[in-house]
Amino acid sequence: MAFGGLVASPVATLGIGGPRLLDGAKIHRVSMNRMRGNPCQLQVRCSTEVEQMKELSAAQKRWEAQVRDGKIKALSPKEAGYAVQLSKYTLLDVRPSSERSKAWVKGSVWIPVYDSDKNMDPGALLKKLSTFAMGGWWSGLALMKYNERFMPDLVATVPKSANVIVACQKGLRSLAACEQMYKAGYRNIFWLSGGFDAVEEGEFEREGPQALKLAGIGGISEFLGWTDVQRRAAAKEGFGYRAVMFGRLVLVVLAVDSLFIGAQQLMQRVQMHN
């Protein structure tokens, strides 16, 4: 059974009282401490990161155990799609708004367990900058924040006696949501194995501009077609799709080359005036 990663940067963990995201600014502070020659603080920061990685690993094992123990029932995309068509099951979409806005299942209930951090205070801006620098520019992933309203909104919207299929993009955040739901008293919980990344067209009645499996990609990697789901699509669609993606790669190379040449010429002019 394959489990996808959280849509968060750089790491997501389960904190006391519910999931929480690793403070992205810590990576920045580690780098600054290294530049300042402060090995003691660097060691403390690295130790903190190691501990949080251990927490994440332990949480993932606990989430996976829910399925093995029978608390959560795993469904394939085809099984889940058929169940939703029977109208006896509620599909709970726990993805962030950035993924939900691209594609969603018709009639699904949307309550994100994580969503984009909208704060614009200096601390939040520093975290967003760190997230972008740590790979957000490539993957398109934004800084995420745990939705404190997740369980209250869920209880107010979906009865605890309902048959609920919980889904996210890759399959891990939905397992974290399942754990909270089980603790709150939900017992008829089903999990979309592999998330929407594993869904083929036609298995759900989809709405939105993109295929469900493409809703989790973004950034430069999406533009170049270098994500796993796009590679699989290229293998099916053949030469035409690959030609388009190669053309985009050429455009990016030319743009970077032009910027480099422009910067060189600007430096030469500045030196001439000096």
Buried (B, 14 or more C-beta within 10 A) or exposed (E): EEBBBBBBBBBBBBBEEBBBBBBBBBBBBBBEBBEEEEEEBBEEBBEBBEEBEEBBEEBBEEBBEBBEEEBBBBBBBBBBBBBBEEEEBBBBBBBBEBBBEBBBBEEBBBBBBBBBBEEEEEEBBBBBBBBBBBBBEBBBBBBBBBBEEBBEBBBEEBEEEBBBBBBBBBBBBBBBBBBBBBEEEBEBBBBBBBBBBBBEEEBBEBEBEBBBBBBBBBBEBBBBBBBEBBEEBBEEEEEEBBEEBEEBEEEEEEEEEEEEEEEEEEEEEEEEEE
